[in-house]
Amino acid sequence: MNTNEALDVTSSNPLSVLKLVLFSALGIFFFFVPVEFGGKSTIPLDHIVSWIRGNQAGGAAIYALLIIVAGGLYPFVRGTWRDSRTQTVFSFLKLGGVLVSLMAYFEFGPAALFEKDMLPFLFNKLVIPVGLIVPLGAIFLAFLISYGLLELIGVLCQPIMRPLFKTPGKSAIDAVASFVGSYSIGLLITNRVYKSGQYSAKEAAIIATGFSTVSATFMVIVAKTLGLMDIWNLFFWSTLLVTFLVTAITVRIFPLSKMDDTAAAPESEVLQHSRLKQALIEGLEANRQAQPLLTNIGVNLREGVLMAMSILPSIMSVGLIGLLLAKYTPLFDWMGYLFYPFTALAQLPDALLVAKASATGLAEMFLPALLMADGAIASKFVTGAVAISSILFFSASIPCILSTEIPLTIRQMLMIWYQRVALTILLSAPFAFYAQHLLS
């Protein structure tokens, strides 16, 4: 694009250009720019959540409990609990989530549920931060997705995203938002864009199961737990690469490959101008048609609160069931044999133990790291990669996806989860042995 083209676009409506630049910059700042504050470097949204948790811990816990109670009652008030068998099951599970949340808050019930890796973990480490991040993130989401940045990025990233992942260019925003912020924020963006008709069911499913990974902050926690901070850069970049390589493969196999790929308002594949000029034109047009800022914030906040109401009770009930099964039954030991051929093929030390640890990630993504904390370097490395790359787990991300309008069933998500874990084991093994060599 030459200088004259740029001037033609930007001089057409100076106010739209200013709004596009200013609002997009604010959205990027809150979601993507790490800031040093109080000895901690993270994105501003995370700082806000951390401040609330640190200074208003009691209020945050009460707020989370109220959201859970409202979420548990909501399907029965609206009558949606009768819509399908899945809705009925999860509606009653949400009521169960209300009960165990009351137990967690008021500290009554069987002692086994109050071990640190049970109700305290679910309520304090998952429910409260997710309950804060989703509505607060929804407020700042207005700046990120409503004033042209999504359309601008979409045109620019189309040559990368479409061939590799079979998704529109704008899905790059979802991937980055998940990685620097939270998978719940990524899903919030995906759901909004899918509902607006800009993603097909297939594209939304690929993004939800392939890009909504854990944040960079959580990767640090996994690396610390596994004693891999001495090779942090190798672990970080190789796991990131493996995660997206796995996504590029799973989009080409069943069930993702066979999902409906028609969108009401698909991204245009034909450019009428140079790519940069087309990106600016589409960004400015979206900006011109956008609702007033306060209206947008109100709509996003309402959707964020409703999503939190749907997610939190499910995390408490489904997450607790998964943790209990992992701790007190041999279910995940049996499931581990499904991955043993892959860990054996990769010639990992303690291949069966790695396979069993990988299976527990279906209940809660942090469990594999906890179970392999004392293993061999190569085994710990692969297990850490699985914890991050598998993406789907019952304590949070699966209930999050089921809370959206993205048409993914539990059966489909289980198939995708198995594919992701198996592929991650194989693809991360070479990096794992290199890490073992470095630390030996």
C-alpha positions, 0 to 999 in steps of 0.5 A: 500500500502506498502513501496516497492510498493510506491518506485516502483511507484515513482522511475519509473520516478523521473521527472514525480513524481516531476512535479506531486508534484510541479504542483499539489501543485501550483494548490492546493495553488492557488485554495484551500489554504486561505492566509492572505493578507491585512486583508483578508483571502481567496485563492490566486486567489481571492486575485489577482481578489480583487487586480485588482478590487481595484487597476485597477477598471477602467481598469477592468470595460473596460475589462468586457465591451469589453468581453461583446461586443465580446461575444455578437457579437461572435455567429453572427460572427461564425454563431452559433446563427442558431444552435438551437432555444435555441442558437438563443434566447440566442444569441439575449439575449446576444446582449441585454446584450451588450446594457444594459452593455453599459448603465451600463458603460456610465450611461444612460437609465431609472432611475429604472435600476440604483437602486443599486440592478439592473444594478450596482449590475449586472455589478459591483458585478457579471460581473466584478469579474466573468469576471476576475475569469474565465480567470485568473482561467483558467491559474492556472487550467492547474496546477490543472487538466493537470498533474495527480492530477485529476486522482490521486484524482479520484481513491482515492475518488471513494469509496465516490463519486460513491455510494453517488453521482453516479459520478467519484472520480475526481468530488471531485475536482469540488466540492471543486473548486466551494466551495473555489473558484467560481461556474464558476471555477467548471463549467470550470473544469467540461466542460473541463473534459466532453469534454475530454470524462472522464464524461458522460452527466449524470455525468457532469449534476450532477456535474454542478447542484449539486456541483457548489455551491457558494463559502465559501466567499459568504456564509459569505455575506449571513450569515451577511445579515441574522444576523446569524454570531453568529451561523456561524459554525452551519450555515456553516456546516449544509448548506454544509451538506444539499447541498450535501444531496440534491444532493445525492437525486436529482441524483436518481430522474428524470431528472438527473436519466434518462440522458445518462450515457456513457462516452468515457473514463470512470473512471476504476472501477477495480483496478489492485493494491492497491488503493493508488498505482493505484492512483499514477500510473494513476496520473503519466501516465496522467502527462507523457502524458500531453502537455508542460505547456505553451501549456496547459496554452494557451489552458486553457486561450483561453477556459476561455476567450471564456467562459467569453465571453459567460457568461457575456452578458447572466448575464447582460440580463437574470439577469436583466430580472429576477431582474425586474420580481422579483421587479416589477411583482407578478410572484415570489409571484405566484411561491412561492405557489409552495413551500408553502406546504413544508414551511408549512409542516416544520412549519416555521414562516411566511411560505408563506413569506419564500416560496415566498423568496425562489422562487426569488432565481431563478432570483438571488441567493442573493434575498432570503437573502435580502427579509428575512433579518428581518424575524424570526431566523428559517425562515432566516436560511432556506432562507439562506440555500436555497440561497446556496443549490439551485445552479441554478439561472438565473443571473449567474449559468444557463447562465454559464451552457448553455455556456458549452457543458454540455447537460442540457436544461432550462426545465431540470434545472428548474425541478432540481431547484424546487427539490433542493429548496423543499428538502432544505426547508425540510432538513434545517428546523431541523437545523433552529429550533435548531438555533432559540433555541440557539439565543432565 
